Amino acid sequence: MSLDNLVGRTLEKISPDKNAIEKLIRAAERNIADAYVKEVSSENRFDAGYKAIMQIANAALQMNGYRTLTSKPGHHQTMMQSLSKTLDIENDVIIVLDVLRKQRNGADYTGDIVPESSVGECIAKAEFLLDIIKKNL
């Protein structure tokens, strides 16, 4: 399925705005840095890493002329799955990102504890995506 097939359902077409894209990437860099702060809980560190992943996925969509319809449910899932089209991310990475998304939902909506190993995985994936998007600027 192409991204154009999702227009009107989960995405909308936009004109890429280089300044907006760069702001998202800088925000992702700050969130990755925050994810390393050991003085806060693993849940907050995980949330910062996850937020960086979402900011990078959003920037990648915008680079390609799209934005999620945040009024529709599932926009986080759409952003992650679109990485296969926007940054040519392999499916095995998308699967891990989806696991992190589900874990984030558990932490946010049920108060689940986030283990340090998940924090490390979230940070690693955020840094991986940051490296790729910077090469695509």
Secondary structure, DSSP 8 states (H G I E B T S, - for coil): --GGGGBTTTEEE----HHHHHHHHHHHHHHHHHHT-TTS-HHHHHHHHHHHHHHHHHHHHHHTTEEE-TTSTTHHHHHHHHHHHHS---HHHHHHHHHHHHHHHHHHHH-----HHHHHHHHHHHHHHHHHHHHH-
